[in-house]
Amino acid sequence: MHLKDHDLLQLDEEYIKKLGANNPAALTNLTTTLLDDLIEARNRLNQNPSNSSRPSGSMPPWELGKTETEPPSDGYEPEKRRGQFSHCNVILFQVTLCNDKTTAY
């Protein structure tokens, strides 16, 4: 980051207009510096364990399944991978009718 918090607090629309009128080269330099800082800040915000050296254990619990890595090629669909449960349960039972009585197993 090139600009400090104090520097950013002093920038406002009036200052930028005066700088553009009095010194266009300085305005261009300021704009380039602001753009560099913005790009660096966005890159930092978008970092996660799949694209940085940050360990996977540092991820918040709500982001554990949201990595941008390739799914494992183990032949299973992502929702049917070993160790994971599907969202539906199937219950099978047998009903036998004998002598007007119903028996369920």
Secondary structure, 3 states (H helix, E strand, C coil): CCCCHHHHHHCCHHHHHHHHHHCHHHHHHHHHHHHHHHHHHHHHHCCCCCCCCCCHHHCCHHHCCCCCCCCCCCCCCHHHCCCCCCCCCCCCCCEEEECCEEEEC
